[in-house]
């Protein structure tokens, strides 16, 4: 398993690129220091995304600084802790959004299932950190321009961060702290060139704050990218994988929706992959900016050079095969 896994990682290796051209944007130094921000609950592509994240952490490409929840759903902290624990990183800090925030849960009941079936130390959201405080503490402690934030949920935490004031962790306000410490932001958000997309629509005020005021480069992986990448069937039909919460979640959820009969659309997995491994071999970029109306509709405008969105280049089947393999990764030391 180790040999096969490292062969796959070798095949996938290429330079991480960002919104700007390679001449304008420095090459990464691995491991990438990543904060993962997710709405763990309403959909289960977040499970595939956290599996991809841990897969690359096992390969040495990633150091996971924290896993943040942008949803206040009652199972969020415990469910995230299940997956961090399964992948043998139970100590990764978990932050939960506070204040006015979305609290949507999962209608398929996968969060309460994995909480029941798998070990975890965090039992409820009150045992996790306040996401804003955790963001500020981690950012203040890291080298300048060293952090990649990946968000695959609502932008509530990031808006709260931008609005934050100096505190015991840093004399900088939120915007200046982000500008000083964050290298780039990768968002699974938006439906391009125009449309209404769940992550932006559920908290449009926070979305607008981040879209308007975020001080670093942003790369958007839009709805139309992950919509065509359907994954999970090889995982649930792999009889050699046992006692895996990743497999269990896909096994629970795929049969419950006719639209998932060919696999679940992989919005979040796509964003995590591109954030870590880069876009150049798989996508083109279009510079511009994402705007949002009060009713939640977003539009891509051809203005500006510090934001870009992914444009499909390779066949979605290429990404489907890659992500299907990555989400079948098991923790180091566990073999099929």
TORDOBA-423980 format. One line per 8 residues: their letters; for each residue x, y, z of C-alpha. Coordinates in steps of 0.1 Angstrom, whole numbers, padded with zeros to 4 digits, always signed. Each point is the difference from the previous one (the first is absolute). Example, Ala and Ser with C-alpha at 12.3 -4.5 7.8 and 13.67 -1.06 7.14 Angstrom:
// TORDOBA-423980
AS = +0123:-0045:+0078; +0014:+0034:-0007
END
This chain:
// TORDOBA-423980
XXXXXXXX = +0000:+0000:+0000; +0028:+0024:+0009; +0018:-0007:-0033; -0031:+0005:-0021; -0010:+0031:+0019; +0034:+0017:-0005; +0000:-0009:-0037; -0034:+0017:-0004
XXXXXXXX = +0013:+0031:+0019; +0031:+0000:-0023; -0022:-0001:-0031; -0020:+0030:+0013; +0030:+0021:+0009; +0003:+0034:-0016; +0006:+0036:+0011; -0026:+0017:+0020
XXXXXXXX = -0011:+0031:-0019; -0022:+0029:+0011; -0022:+0027:-0014; +0029:+0019:-0014; +0025:-0013:-0026; +0029:-0021:+0013; +0024:+0029:-0006; -0020:+0022:+0024
XXXXXXXX = -0008:-0026:+0026; +0027:-0019:+0019; +0002:-0038:-0001; -0013:-0017:+0032; +0021:-0015:+0027; -0015:-0033:+0011; -0016:-0008:+0023; -0026:+0026:-0007
XXXXXXXX = -0015:+0014:+0032; -0037:-0003:-0004; -0031:+0010:+0019; -0030:-0019:-0012; -0034:+0017:+0004; -0031:-0022:-0006; -0037:+0001:+0005; +0002:-0037:+0012
XXXXXXXX = -0036:-0012:-0001; -0024:+0011:-0028; +0018:-0021:-0027; +0025:-0028:+0000; +0026:+0011:-0025; +0015:+0017:+0031; +0009:-0036:+0011; +0017:-0007:-0033
XXXXXXXX = +0018:+0034:+0004; +0014:-0007:+0034; +0011:-0035:-0012; +0019:+0016:-0028; +0016:+0025:+0024; +0012:-0027:+0023; +0012:-0021:-0029; +0023:+0028:-0010
XXXXXXXX = +0010:+0006:+0036; +0011:-0037:+0001; +0021:+0006:-0031; +0018:+0029:+0016; -0015:+0027:-0022; -0021:+0016:+0027; +0001:+0010:+0036; -0036:+0005:+0013
XXXXXXXX = +0000:+0029:+0024; -0037:-0002:+0008; -0034:-0012:-0011; -0027:+0027:+0003; -0038:-0004:-0002; -0020:+0028:-0017; -0032:-0017:+0011; -0014:-0001:+0036
XXXXXXXX = -0017:-0033:-0006; +0001:-0019:+0033; +0020:-0029:-0014; +0027:+0020:-0018; +0028:-0001:+0025; -0004:-0036:+0009; -0003:-0012:-0036; +0031:+0019:-0010
XXXXXXXX = +0018:-0015:+0029; -0010:-0035:-0011; +0018:+0005:-0033; +0031:+0017:+0015; +0002:-0029:+0024; -0005:-0027:-0027; +0029:+0015:-0019; +0021:-0001:+0032
XXXXXXXX = +0000:+0038:+0006; -0024:+0003:+0029; +0018:+0031:+0013; -0007:+0022:-0029; -0017:+0031:+0014; -0037:+0003:-0009; -0017:+0034:+0000; -0038:+0006:-0001
XXXXXXXX = -0016:+0031:-0014; -0018:+0021:+0026; -0026:+0027:-0001; -0024:+0004:-0029; +0007:-0030:-0022; -0016:-0028:-0020; -0008:-0032:+0019; -0011:-0023:-0027
XXXXXXXX = +0005:-0037:+0005; +0000:-0032:-0021; -0033:-0015:-0010; +0017:-0033:-0007; +0011:-0003:+0037; +0036:-0008:-0009; +0014:+0022:+0027; -0018:-0016:+0029
XXXXXXXX = +0008:-0034:-0015; +0038:+0005:+0000; -0002:+0016:+0034; -0017:-0031:+0013; +0023:-0025:-0018; +0035:+0015:+0003; +0022:+0014:+0028; +0003:+0037:+0006
XXXXXXXX = +0009:+0021:+0031; -0021:+0031:-0009; -0036:-0008:+0008; -0017:+0033:-0008; +0007:+0035:-0014; +0005:+0015:+0035; +0032:-0021:+0003; +0015:+0015:-0031
XXXXXXXX = +0017:+0034:-0003; -0016:+0032:-0012; +0009:+0001:-0036; +0008:+0037:-0001; +0023:-0002:+0030; +0017:-0031:-0015; +0005:+0017:-0033; +0017:+0030:+0016
XXXXXXXX = +0021:-0021:+0023; +0013:-0022:-0029; +0005:+0028:-0024; +0020:+0020:+0025; +0023:-0030:+0008; +0009:-0008:-0036; +0027:+0015:-0023; -0011:+0028:-0023
XXXXXXXX = -0018:-0009:-0032; +0002:-0037:+0008; -0036:-0011:+0004; -0024:-0014:-0026; -0037:+0001:+0011; -0023:-0024:-0018; -0037:+0007:+0005; -0026:-0024:-0012
XXXXXXXX = -0029:+0014:+0020; -0016:+0033:+0010; +0023:+0031:+0002; -0012:+0009:+0035; +0032:-0008:+0018; +0021:+0020:-0025; -0023:+0030:+0002; +0002:-0001:+0038
XXXXXXXX = +0038:-0001:-0004; +0001:+0030:-0022; -0022:+0020:+0024; +0020:-0010:+0031; +0020:+0025:+0021; +0034:-0003:+0016; +0002:-0024:+0029; +0024:-0019:+0022
XXXXXXXX = +0013:-0020:-0030; +0008:+0029:-0023; -0001:+0038:+0000; -0013:-0001:-0036; -0036:+0002:-0010; -0014:-0029:-0020; +0006:+0013:-0034; +0036:+0009:+0007
XXXXXXXX = +0006:-0033:+0017; -0012:-0019:-0030; +0021:+0022:-0024; +0031:-0007:+0021; -0004:-0037:+0006; -0022:-0016:-0028; +0016:-0010:-0033; -0033:-0007:-0019
XXXXXXXX = -0036:-0010:+0004; -0016:-0028:-0020; -0038:+0000:+0000; -0025:-0026:-0011; -0026:+0027:-0006; -0020:+0017:-0027; -0017:-0012:-0032; +0016:+0015:-0030
XXXXXXXX = -0004:+0020:-0021; -0032:+0008:+0019; -0024:-0019:+0023; -0009:-0008:+0035; +0023:-0023:+0020; -0006:-0015:+0035; +0032:+0011:+0018; -0004:+0037:-0010
XXXXXXXX = -0038:+0001:+0002; -0005:-0013:+0035; +0018:+0030:+0016; +0001:+0027:-0027; +0012:+0028:+0024; +0031:-0020:+0010; +0005:-0010:-0036; -0001:+0036:-0012
XXXXXXXX = +0025:+0011:+0028; +0025:-0026:-0011; -0005:+0005:-0037; +0004:+0037:+0003; +0027:+0003:+0027; +0022:-0031:+0001; +0036:+0014:-0003; +0018:-0030:-0017
XXXXXXXX = -0004:-0019:-0032; -0031:-0022:-0003; -0005:-0030:-0022; -0036:-0011:-0006; -0010:-0036:-0008; -0036:+0006:-0011; -0031:-0022:+0001; +0005:-0009:-0037
XXXXXXXX = +0034:-0016:+0007; -0010:-0025:+0026; -0034:-0006:-0015; +0015:-0022:-0027; +0023:-0020:+0022; -0019:-0028:+0016; +0018:-0022:+0025; -0006:-0026:+0027
XXXXXXXX = -0011:-0032:-0019; +0035:-0016:+0000; +0003:+0008:+0037; -0033:-0016:+0010; +0006:-0031:-0022; +0035:-0005:+0013; -0004:-0031:+0022; +0035:+0003:+0013
XXXXXXXX = -0007:+0032:+0019; -0015:-0006:+0034; -0009:+0022:+0030; +0004:+0032:-0019; -0023:+0030:+0008; +0007:+0013:-0035; -0013:-0031:-0016; -0029:-0002:+0024
XXXXXXXX = -0012:+0036:-0008; +0000:-0006:-0037; -0017:-0034:+0005; -0027:+0016:+0020; -0006:+0030:-0022; +0004:-0011:-0036; -0030:-0023:-0001; -0022:+0027:+0015
XXXXXXXX = +0000:+0023:-0031; -0007:-0010:-0036; +0024:+0028:-0011; +0028:-0018:+0017; -0004:-0033:-0018; +0033:+0007:-0019; +0017:+0014:+0030; -0002:+0032:+0021
XXXXXXXX = +0009:+0033:-0017; +0034:+0010:+0014; +0001:+0037:+0005; +0020:+0000:+0032; +0025:-0027:-0010; +0008:+0020:-0031; +0008:+0031:+0019; +0023:-0018:+0025
XXXXXXXX = +0018:-0018:-0028; +0007:+0032:-0019; +0010:+0019:+0031; +0027:-0026:+0008; +0011:-0013:-0034; -0006:+0030:-0023; -0021:+0007:-0030; +0022:+0001:-0030
XXXXXXXX = -0001:-0036:-0012; -0038:-0002:+0004; -0016:+0035:-0003; +0004:+0034:-0016; -0006:+0031:+0020; -0021:+0030:-0008; +0009:+0032:+0019; -0028:+0023:+0013
XXXXXXXX = -0021:+0003:+0030; -0031:-0016:+0016; -0028:+0023:+0011; -0031:-0009:+0019; -0035:+0017:+0002; -0020:+0002:+0032; -0022:-0029:-0013; +0030:-0023:-0002
XXXXXXXX = +0005:+0000:-0037; +0037:+0003:-0010; +0016:+0012:-0032; +0035:-0002:-0015; +0013:+0033:-0012; +0031:+0005:-0021; +0016:+0025:+0022; +0031:-0003:+0022
XXXXXXXX = +0030:-0024:+0002; +0000:-0013:+0036; -0028:-0024:-0005; -0005:-0028:-0025; -0023:-0029:-0006; +0007:-0035:-0014; -0009:-0006:-0036; -0003:-0036:-0010
XXXXXXXX = +0028:-0013:-0022; +0004:-0037:+0005; -0030:-0024:-0002; -0019:-0003:+0033; +0008:-0037:-0002; +0036:+0007:+0007; -0008:+0017:+0033; -0026:-0026:+0008
XXXXXXXX = +0026:-0028:-0002; +0025:+0020:+0021; -0025:+0009:+0028; -0015:-0035:+0001; +0035:-0013:+0007; +0008:+0027:+0026; -0032:-0005:+0021; +0008:-0037:+0003
XXXXXXXX = +0032:+0009:+0018; +0002:-0016:+0035; +0020:+0013:+0029; +0037:-0008:+0001; +0004:-0034:+0016; -0033:-0014:-0012; +0000:-0022:-0030; -0028:-0013:-0021
END
